[in-house]
Amino acid sequence: MQKQQLPTSTENQDLDELLVRGCNWVRDYLENNPEVNESDRTLCNDIIDNG
């Protein structure tokens, strides 16, 4: 069994950027689609676009 390594600083930045891009892409859908559960509407509220 191989020991799992912690992500590097660069990998964390890449993940953060991917989260921002994904939330920017889906934010309008989450906030406005009547079929989305109320609890899911705020999934991206803590993801801030720093770009």
C-alpha positions, 0 to 999 in steps of 0.5 A: 500500500502506497503512502498518500502525499499531502497536496502541495501549495500549487495543487491547493491553488489549482483546486481553489481555482477550479472551485471558483470556476465551477461555482461561477459557472453554476451559481445562477442555476443554483440561485434561480432554478425552482427545482434546486433544493433550498439547502443547495442554493448556498453551496457556492456562497463561501467560494469567492471569485478572486480573479 
